[in-house]
Amino acid sequence: MVAEQQELWDGEGEEGEKQCYFIRCAMMEMDGLRESFDRVVAKHALSSAKAQEAVDQILNELEQTIVKMQMMTDSMESVDHSAILAELKAKLNEMAPLTQLEVCQKELNVALSKYLKLIEKSFSPDISKAYRNVDFEVNTINNIIANHFYRQGLFDLGDLFIRECGESDGASLKLAFQELYAILGAMKVRNLEPALSWALKNRDQLLQNCSMLEWMLHELQYLEMLRDESAKLEAIEYAKAHLAPQEYRGHFTKLMGCILWIGQLEQSPYCELISPERWEKMAEEFTRQFCSLLGHSSESPLRVAVSAGFQGLPTLLKLMTVMAAKKQEWQAMKQLPVPIDIGPEFQYHSVFVCPVLREQSSDENPPMRMPCGHVVSKQSIMKLSKSSSRPFKCPYCPSEAVASHCKQLHF
């Protein structure tokens, strides 16, 4: 396989063809691994079935022998068990259960041995050649690991790690995530009071991030109140106080329609509003907003880095093998000769480029969201509007906007 890859690499084909060939080779090897694994699974299932069949046959012969002995004893005849035992021994020798098991086990061992050799051939145990030589700051790595434990709710493990590595930072982040898990724990039993208190305390920052979190929490609280037939008036007053119709008029009308089904929301056309999946999504959204206000991503950076690296590692190792055969050093390259596909979940855009001016955003020229939902840079809005009060047309849809109604986005 390496020889074929090197031969094509030295050829005069187009770069895209080389990349496609490289990817196809990797996919073929993965298919081979999958087929080998399936064979091991099939052999294991066959071996288990044969073993169970042999055990069942032995048990059946033993049960029949015991019945014969009991019948002889009950008939008051002279008891001579030696003949019956000799017959049992002859049947077991004829069945040869150990031989059957040895044959199945041998076939399983052969398939497993081939699979292990294929794994060793396909994957190099030395992954150090797949990453650049960089200097790691031990303190930074320790804090990343400790923070991972805290954000997963493993507070005792995080404290133990901090003590053993001699770090002093992390206490503030631990307290923050302890608060998060306390709120999420309350949400699991459909208690929204802690979440609402947090949202009220951080209302300004949530509004600055254009978050609907507080409104969504009030919505769920209102729907929970409607599950109790005696709380109709209380639910209506709650909606008047916390669910402003001018902000989400269409959805507000649906919420008011739920009043007709008070105490029977599970059988209503609005049952999806109180489904367990809705609560799970609410917990995920709360976690995202909580982490955003802390200046952290909603996913653990350590988990993302390890997961992305795990997906990209096989391609990198194969590239290293090909480059080593050509006696070339890949770390001197500014760009890899093949794409590393790690899936859309690991693709991030940390820099916003204005689709109108084709310029990257900055602190002086941040991205702005128009009422229609399209996003352009602040300078684009200023050029389009020419004043803060003059309406202008969105460059992507027929909607009109005013500069003062556009909201700054924060990344």
N, C-alpha and C positions, 0 to 999 in steps of 0.2 A: 504493500500500500504506500509506504513512504517513497519507494523507488518510483512508483507511478506519479505521485504528487510532485516529486522533484523533476521528473522528466517533463511534465507539463509546465512546471514553473520556469524551466529553462527555455521553453518554446517561445514562439513569436505570436501567440494568440493574444486576443484582446484581454485587458485587465478584468473586465466584467466576466468573461468566460472562465478565467482562472479562479475568480472568487466563487462562481457558481459551482465549478468542479470541486473546489475545496469543501464547500458546504455539502455537496452531494456525497462526497467521500465520508464526511463525518456522520451524515444521516444513515448511510449504508452500514457503518460500523455500529451505530446505535440500534439499527434494526437487527443486526446479527446478535447483539447482546440480548435484545428482547426475545428473539427466537430461542436462543440458548437457555434463557431463564424460563421460558414457557416449557421447554423440554424437561428441565429439572423439576418444575412444578408437576408436570404430568407424570414423571417417573415416581415422584414422591407420593402422589395420589394412588398410583397403581400399587406401589410397595405397601402402603398403608392398607389398601383394600385386600391384598393378598395375605398380609399378616392377620387381619381380622378374620378372613375366611379360614385360615389355618387354625386359629385359636377356636373358632366356632366349631370346626370339625372335631378337634380334640375334646372340647367340652361335651359335644354330642355323644362321642364314643364313651366318655367317662360316665355320663348320665345313664346310658344304656347298660353299662356294666354294673353300676350300682343297683339299678332296677332288677337285673338278673340275680344278683346276690341276695337282695331282699326277698325275691320270690322263692328262692331255694330255702332261705331261712324260715319263711312263713309256712312252707309245705312240710316242714318237719322231716325232710329228707336228709340223708347224710350230706353234710356240707363239705364240698371240696372246691375251694375257690381257685385252686391252682390252674385248673383247666380254663376257667373264665378269664383269669389274668393273662394266661398264655395267649388266648384268643385276642385279648385287647392289645397285647404287645405286638402280635403279628399284624393287626390292622394299622397300628401306629407306624410300624416299620414300612408297611406298604404305602401309607400316606406320605412318609418322609417329609414332615412339615419343616424340619430344619433345612433340608435341601431346597425346598420351595422359597423359604425366606432368604437363604443365602443368594439364590439366583436374582431375586428382586433387589436385594440390597446391593449386589454387585453392579447391576445396571444403574441403580441410583448413584452409586459412588462414581461410576464412569462419567455419567452426565454432569455431576457436580464438579468433578475434576476438570472437565473440559470448560465448564463455565468459569471456574476460577482462573484457569490459564488465559481465557479470553479477556477477562477483566484486567489481569496483570498486563496483558499485551496492549489493551486499549487505553488504560489509565496509568500514568506515571505516578509513583508514590511521592516523587520529589516535585512539589509545586513551587519551590522557591524560584525556579527559572521562569515562571510565568508572571512575575511582577518585577517592577523596577526596584533597584536598590535605593531605598530611602531611609532617612534617619527618623525613627519614631520617638516621640516624647513619651516617656513612660507614664508620667503624671496624666497626660491627656488620655492615653489609652485606658488607664485605670479608672478615670472619671467616666469615660464612655461606658465601660463595663458596669460600673456601679449605677450609673443613670439608667442603664437598660434594666437592671434588677428592680430599681425603684418604680419605673414606669410600667413594669409588668406586675406590680403589686407584691413583689418578693422583698419586702422591707427588711426582714431578719437576715436574709441572704446578702442583701446590699450592705447592711451594717457590718456583717462579718467580713465581707470582702474589703470594706474600707479599713477596718481595724487591721487585717492581716497585711495589707499592702502599705499601711502607714499613711494614708491620705487623710486630709482634714476637711476637704470640700465635700459638698453633696448634701449637707443637712437641710439647706433651704429647699432644694429640689425634692428631697424626701417629704418634707412637710406639705409641699404643694400637691404631690401625687397622693399622699395620704388623704388630703381633702377631696381629691378627685374620686378616689375609690370609695370614700364614705358616701359621696353624692350618688355614684353609680350603684352602690349597694342599696341605697334608699329607693332609687328608681326601679330596681328589680322587684320590689314589693309595691310598686306604683305609688310611692310617696315622692311627690315633686317639690315639697317645701324647701329642702336644702338646695335643689337646683334653681328654683325660682329666686331664692335669697342671693345665691351667687350671681345670677344673671342681673338682678337689680343692682347689686353692688358694682358690677362691671358694665353697666348699661352704656356709658359713654364710649368705652372702647369697642363694645360690640357694634354699636351704631356706626362708629368710625370704620369698622371692617365690613359694613353693609350686611351684618348678620341678622337673620330673622329668629335667632334662637329664643329670645325672651317671648316673642309672640307665639312661637311653636309650643313652648312649655305651657303658656297660658291656655292654648288651644286644647292640649291634652288634659290639663286640669279641669277645664270646662266639660270635656267629654266624659271624664270620670265622674263628675258630679251628676251628669245626666243618666248615669246607670242606676241612680237611686230615684225612684218615683217621687219621694217626699221632698226632693231637693230642687224641684222645678223652678220656683221663684228665686231661690238662692243662685241657681245656675244662670238665670237670665240677668240678675244683678251683676254677677261676676263677668258675664260677657260684655255688659255695658261699660264696666270699669276697665277691663283689660284687653278687649278685642275690638280695637277701633276699626269700623267698617270702611273708612275712607282709605285705609292703607291697603287692604286686601279684600276689596268689595266682593269679587266673585266667590272667593272661598268663604267669606263671612255669611253669604246667603246660604251656602250649603250647611254651615254650622247651625244657623237658625232653623233649618229644616229638620235637624236632629231632634229638636224639641218635641216634634210630633211623635217621636218614637222613644220617649223617655221611659226608661226601665226595660226597653226591648231593643236596644241598639244592635245587639248581636243578630237579630232577625231583620234589621232594617237595610235599606239600600246604601246606608253609610257605614256598614259594619267594618269596612276596611280601615276606617279612621281609628278604630280601637283595637286593631289586630295586634298580636304579639310581635309581628314583624315591624309594625310601626314603632313600637316601643324600642325594639332593638336598633332601628335606624336613628331614633331620637338619642339613644345612648351614644351611638357612633358620632352623631353630629355634635353632641355636647363635648365629647372627648376631643374632637377636632378644634372646636372653639376654645376650649380650656387650654390645650397645648399651644394654640396660636397666640393667645394672650401671654403665655409664658415665653414666647419666642422659640418654640420647639415645633417640630413636625408631629403630626398625629401618630406616625409610625416610629418605632424605635430605629434610630440611625444604625445601630449595630445589626439589627435584624435585616434591615434593607441592604446594608453593605455585604453581609454574609450571603444572603439569598441571591443578590445580583452576581456576586463573585462565583457562587456555586453554578449558576447557569452559564456564565461566560468562561469558566475555567477549562472545560474540555476543549473548546476551540482554541484557546490560547496555548494549551499544552501541545496540541497538534501543530500549531503554527511554529512553536519553538523547535519541535522535532524537525520540521522541514527546513527551518532557518539554520539549525545546527548542521544538517547534512550539507547545506550550501556554504558552511563556514561563514555565516553572516551573523551579525549581532543586532537583534531586533531592538534593543534598548536605545540604539543610536538613531532609530527612525523617528520622525516627527509624527507619522501617521501609520497605523497598521494597514497592511496590504489586503486584509479581509475584514468584512464587517463582523461585529460581535453582537449577535441578536440576544438580548436579555429580556425581551418582552415589553409590552407597552406600560406595564405597571411600574417599571423602573426608569421610565423616560420622563425627565423633568425639564422645564423651561425656566431657568433661574433669572433670565434677562428678557424683559419685554421689548419687542421691536415694534414700533408704531407702523401699522400697515399703510398709513398715508404718507408720512415723511420718510419712512424707511430708516429711522434712527432708533438707537437703543435708548431706553428710558434712563433717567437719572434722578437724583434728589431734586434738581431744579426743573426737570421735565418728567414728572411721574405719569403713569398711566391713569386715565380718567374713564369712568364708565358713564355712558349716556343713559337717559331714561329708557331707551329702547333696548339696552343691554349690550350694545356694541362698545368696544374699547379702543380708544386712540390716545395719543399723547396730549399733554396739556398744551403744548405749542400748537398742535393741530387744531384744537378747539379754539384757541385764541385767534388763529388765522381764519378759521371758518366763520366764527361769530363776529369778529372785529369789535365786539363790545360785550360786556357781561349781560346785557339785557336784550340784545338783538337775537331773534330766533334764527337758527340755521338748520339746513337739511343734513341729516346723517349721510355720510358718503356710501353707506352700504344698504340703506333701506329708506322708504319714503318718509319716515318719521322726522319730526322737527324737534329741536331741543334748544334750551337756553343754557349758556355757559354756567350760570349760577346754580342750575339744577344738576350739573354733572358732579359725580362724586369721585374723589381720589381713591385709588386702590393701593393697598399695602401688601408687599410680598415679604 
